[in-house]
Amino acid sequence: MTEKQAPERYKLSVRRIVFFTGIALILIGYGFLSVPPDAGPDVAEERAFKGLGLVVAGAALWLGSLLNS
């Protein structure tokens, strides 16, 4: 059995996928952190923790992909 290889233009490197996933997580995290002022304290606290977690995870992925050669 031979495996068909995809053309070079369709191959995405893992580094590129991790890079853009990190950027997406950072942007989604900032979306969670932008809480409207009329939201209750429970909603604000929950969204803040989710947002900070996503930003930290995204930054770790993004920096890891940049520093990994």
N, C-alpha and C positions, 0 to 999 in steps of 0.2 A: 504494500500500500504506500502510495506516495502522498505526501501532504502538499496541498496547493498553497503556495506562498502568495500573500497579498502583495500587490504592487507597492513600491516604496512610498509613494505619495499617500497611501492610506494607512501606513503604520504610524501610530502615535507612540512616542517614547513614554515610559513610565514617569520619567522626570517631568515631562510636560503635563501629563494628567495630574500628578500630585501638585504641581505648581498652580494650575488653574483651579483645582479643588480647594487648595488653601485660600486662594483669593476669594472664591465663592463663599467659603465658610466665614471669612472675615466680614464680607459684605452682609451676609445673612445675620451674623452676630450684631453688627451695628444696627441693623433693622430692628432686632429685638431690644437693643439698648435705647432706641428712640421711643420712649414711652410718652404718650400724651399726658399733659398735666392733670386732666380730669380722671385719670385711671385711679383705681383704688390702690391702697398700699400693698395688698396681697398680690395683685396683678403686676404691679411695678417690681416687687421683689422677685417674683418668679421669672419675669422676663429679663431682669437684670442678671440673674444667675445663669439663665440659658444663654443670654447674649455674651457674657464674659467667657463662659465655657467654649462657645463657638469661636470667639475671637482668639482665645489662647490656642485652641486646637488648630485653627486655620493658620495662625502665625507660626506654629511649630512645623506644620507641613510645608508652608511657603519657604521658611528659612532653611528647613532641611533640604528642600529641593534645590535651593540656590547654592547652598554650601557643599552639596554632594556633587563631586565632579565625575 
